[in-house]
């Protein structure tokens, strides 16, 4: 799913630009990366960092995550590093165990689904949509991925690559083979007085966490390919509806 020089990509939740700069560098300063965020302050930081890195193949726009998109351009790739509960970063942010609540996770999962719906229409035919979160909760990972792919049959989950070789299981990263999560409700509050939040992890997350101990960023990643022919999503949906009558 790596971008190629000359392509057009969208870093939808760009923040201070770490991902944007990486995409721009991979594209060798050719093509363009649209970087959007709901914080003008963060976008200003992005510009300063890009200037220091001597990367210029980007542009910034304010976007609050709503249905009114920053551009009508269709993209070769969209990176949605969505807001999340950050369970994958708890090792470096241990205080989050006492500040994260089940309601937070539910609200964030709803936000993630809305963001996916809002950005997916901006894909070119054959484009790639990468959904990434630095969390391990089921609600924000497998549940979001399953609901989104079920709602969009015109989009196809793309198999991950393992050290340069594609795996046989096309959905290994979305549905790892072993489920080591406790067989309980999706969210639990454990500890004396319910003060510590310990959500069950997504399937296989406990096993993979030993490999990615410091940060689980990009551990939960869904890559979607727009596999419909050279027509718009609306045209594809209309033709699909006609064929089902």
C-alpha positions as CSV (number, residue, x, y, z in Angstrom):
1,X,0.0,0.0,0.0
2,X,3.0,2.3,-0.1
3,X,2.6,5.5,-2.2
4,X,4.5,5.9,-5.4
5,X,6.1,9.0,-6.8
6,X,3.6,11.1,-8.8
7,X,0.5,9.8,-6.9
8,X,-2.1,11.8,-5.0
9,X,-2.7,10.8,-1.4
10,X,-4.8,12.2,1.5
11,X,-3.6,12.1,5.1
12,X,-7.0,12.7,6.5
13,X,-6.1,13.1,10.2
14,X,-2.6,14.6,9.7
15,X,-2.0,16.0,13.2
16,X,1.5,17.6,13.3
17,X,2.6,15.9,10.1
18,X,4.6,12.8,10.9
19,X,2.6,10.6,8.6
20,X,2.4,13.3,5.9
21,X,6.1,13.8,5.8
22,X,6.7,10.0,5.6
23,X,4.3,9.8,2.7
24,X,5.9,12.8,1.0
25,X,9.3,11.3,1.4
26,X,8.2,7.9,0.0
27,X,6.9,9.8,-3.0
28,X,10.3,11.4,-3.5
29,X,8.9,14.9,-3.5
30,X,6.7,14.0,-6.5
31,X,3.0,14.0,-6.6
32,X,1.1,15.6,-3.8
33,X,-0.1,14.7,-0.3
34,X,-3.2,16.5,1.0
35,X,-2.8,16.9,4.8
36,X,-6.0,17.8,6.7
37,X,-6.7,18.2,10.3
38,X,-9.3,20.0,12.6
39,X,-6.5,22.0,14.3
40,X,-4.9,24.9,12.5
41,X,-2.2,24.9,15.1
42,X,-1.2,21.4,14.3
43,X,-1.1,22.2,10.6
44,X,1.2,25.1,11.3
45,X,3.5,22.7,13.1
46,X,3.3,20.4,10.1
47,X,4.4,23.2,7.7
48,X,7.4,24.0,9.9
49,X,8.5,20.4,10.0
50,X,8.1,20.0,6.3
51,X,10.3,23.1,5.7
52,X,13.0,21.6,7.9
53,X,12.8,18.3,6.0
54,X,12.8,20.1,2.6
55,X,9.6,18.4,1.6
56,X,7.3,20.4,-0.6
57,X,4.9,18.0,-2.3
58,X,2.1,18.6,0.1
59,X,-0.7,21.0,0.8
60,X,-2.7,21.6,4.0
61,X,-6.4,22.2,4.5
62,X,-8.6,22.4,7.5
63,X,-11.1,19.6,7.8
64,X,-13.3,18.8,10.8
65,X,-14.1,15.2,9.8
66,X,-17.5,16.1,8.5
67,X,-19.3,15.2,5.3
68,X,-18.2,18.5,3.7
69,X,-14.8,17.4,2.3
70,X,-11.8,19.7,1.7
71,X,-11.6,18.8,-2.0
72,X,-13.4,17.0,-4.8
73,X,-10.2,15.4,-5.9
74,X,-10.1,11.6,-6.1
75,X,-7.1,10.0,-4.5
76,X,-4.8,7.1,-5.3
77,X,-4.6,6.5,-1.5
78,X,-6.2,7.7,1.7
79,X,-4.6,7.2,5.1
80,X,-7.1,7.5,7.9
81,X,-5.2,7.4,11.2
82,X,-8.3,7.8,13.2
83,X,-8.7,9.2,16.7
84,X,-8.8,6.3,19.1
85,X,-8.5,5.2,22.8
86,X,-4.8,4.7,22.4
87,X,-4.7,1.4,24.3
88,X,-1.7,0.4,22.2
89,X,0.3,3.3,23.7
90,X,-0.5,2.5,27.4
91,X,3.0,1.3,28.1
92,X,4.3,4.9,27.5
93,X,1.1,6.5,28.8
94,X,0.1,4.4,31.8
95,X,-2.1,7.1,33.3
96,X,-4.6,6.4,30.5
97,X,-5.7,3.3,32.3
98,X,-7.4,5.6,34.8
99,X,-8.7,8.2,32.4
100,X,-10.2,6.0,29.6
101,X,-13.7,4.8,30.0
102,X,-16.0,2.4,28.1
103,X,-18.1,5.3,27.0
104,X,-14.9,6.9,25.5
105,X,-14.3,3.7,23.4
106,X,-17.9,3.6,22.2
107,X,-17.9,7.2,21.2
108,X,-14.5,6.9,19.4
109,X,-15.7,3.8,17.5
110,X,-18.7,5.7,16.3
111,X,-16.4,8.6,15.2
112,X,-14.2,6.2,13.3
113,X,-17.1,4.7,11.4
114,X,-18.3,8.2,10.4
115,X,-14.8,9.2,9.3
116,X,-14.5,6.1,7.1
117,X,-17.8,6.8,5.5
118,X,-16.9,10.3,4.8
119,X,-13.5,9.6,3.2
120,X,-14.2,6.5,1.2
121,X,-16.0,8.3,-1.6
122,X,-12.8,10.1,-2.4
123,X,-11.0,7.0,-3.7
124,X,-10.1,6.6,-7.3
125,X,-11.0,3.2,-8.9
126,X,-8.2,0.9,-7.7
127,X,-7.3,3.3,-4.9
128,X,-6.2,2.2,-1.5
129,X,-7.8,3.2,1.8
130,X,-5.7,2.5,5.0
131,X,-7.5,2.6,8.3
132,X,-5.0,2.7,11.2
133,X,-5.5,3.1,14.9
134,X,-3.0,2.7,17.8
135,X,-5.5,0.7,19.9
136,X,-6.4,-2.9,20.4
137,X,-10.0,-2.8,21.5
138,X,-12.4,-4.9,19.5
139,X,-14.9,-2.0,19.2
140,X,-12.3,0.2,17.4
141,X,-10.6,-2.5,15.3
142,X,-12.4,-5.6,14.1
143,X,-15.9,-4.3,14.7
144,X,-15.2,-1.1,12.7
145,X,-13.5,-3.0,9.9
146,X,-16.2,-5.7,9.7
147,X,-19.1,-3.2,9.7
148,X,-17.4,-1.0,7.1
149,X,-16.5,-3.7,4.6
150,X,-20.0,-5.3,5.0
151,X,-21.6,-1.9,4.1
152,X,-19.3,-1.4,1.1
153,X,-19.2,-4.5,-1.2
154,X,-17.6,-2.4,-3.9
155,X,-14.5,-2.2,-1.7
156,X,-12.3,-5.2,-1.1
157,X,-10.0,-5.9,1.9
158,X,-6.5,-6.2,0.7
159,X,-4.2,-8.9,2.0
160,X,-1.3,-7.7,4.2
161,X,2.3,-8.2,3.3
162,X,4.6,-10.1,5.7
163,X,8.3,-9.2,5.1
164,X,7.6,-8.5,1.4
165,X,5.6,-11.7,0.9
166,X,1.8,-11.7,0.7
167,X,0.1,-14.0,3.1
168,X,-2.5,-16.6,2.0
169,X,-5.1,-15.3,4.5
170,X,-6.3,-12.1,2.9
171,X,-7.6,-10.8,6.2
172,X,-4.9,-11.8,8.7
173,X,-4.5,-8.3,10.0
174,X,-8.2,-7.8,10.4
175,X,-9.0,-11.2,11.8
176,X,-5.9,-12.9,13.3
177,X,-6.3,-16.6,13.7
178,X,-6.3,-16.9,17.5
179,X,-8.6,-15.1,19.9
180,X,-6.8,-14.8,23.2
181,X,-9.3,-12.2,24.6
182,X,-11.3,-13.1,27.6
183,X,-14.8,-14.4,26.7
184,X,-16.7,-11.5,28.3
185,X,-18.6,-8.4,27.2
186,X,-16.8,-6.1,24.8
187,X,-15.9,-3.6,27.5
188,X,-15.1,-4.2,31.2
189,X,-14.2,-2.1,34.2
190,X,-12.0,-4.1,36.5
191,X,-10.1,-3.3,39.6
192,X,-11.2,-1.9,43.0
193,X,-14.1,0.5,42.4
194,X,-13.9,0.0,38.7
195,X,-11.0,2.4,38.5
196,X,-8.9,0.6,36.0
197,X,-10.1,0.1,32.4
198,X,-9.1,-3.3,30.9
199,X,-10.9,-3.9,27.6
200,X,-10.6,-7.3,26.0
201,X,-8.2,-7.1,23.1
202,X,-9.0,-7.7,19.5
203,X,-8.4,-11.3,18.3
204,X,-4.7,-12.1,18.3
205,X,-3.7,-8.8,19.8
206,X,-2.2,-10.3,23.0
207,X,0.0,-12.5,20.9
208,X,1.1,-9.6,18.6
209,X,1.6,-7.2,21.5
210,X,4.8,-9.0,22.6
211,X,6.3,-8.2,19.2
212,X,5.2,-4.5,19.3
213,X,5.6,-3.8,23.0
214,X,6.3,-0.1,22.9
215,X,3.6,1.2,20.5
216,X,0.9,-0.7,18.8
217,X,0.6,1.9,16.1
218,X,-0.2,0.3,12.7
219,X,-0.7,-3.0,14.4
220,X,-4.4,-2.7,13.7
221,X,-4.6,-1.8,10.1
222,X,-7.2,-2.4,7.4
223,X,-6.2,-1.9,3.8
224,X,-9.1,-1.5,1.4
225,X,-8.8,-1.5,-2.4
226,X,-11.5,0.1,-4.5
227,X,-11.9,-2.8,-6.9
228,X,-14.8,-1.4,-9.0
229,X,-14.2,-0.5,-12.7
230,X,-13.5,2.9,-14.0
231,X,-16.7,4.6,-12.9
232,X,-17.8,6.5,-9.8
233,X,-19.0,4.8,-6.6
234,X,-22.5,6.2,-7.3
235,X,-22.5,4.7,-10.8
236,X,-21.3,1.4,-9.5
237,X,-24.0,1.4,-6.8
238,X,-26.7,2.2,-9.3
239,X,-25.6,-0.6,-11.7
240,X,-25.5,-3.0,-8.8
241,X,-29.0,-2.1,-7.7
242,X,-30.3,-2.5,-11.2
243,X,-28.8,-5.9,-11.6
244,X,-30.5,-7.0,-8.3
245,X,-34.0,-6.1,-9.5
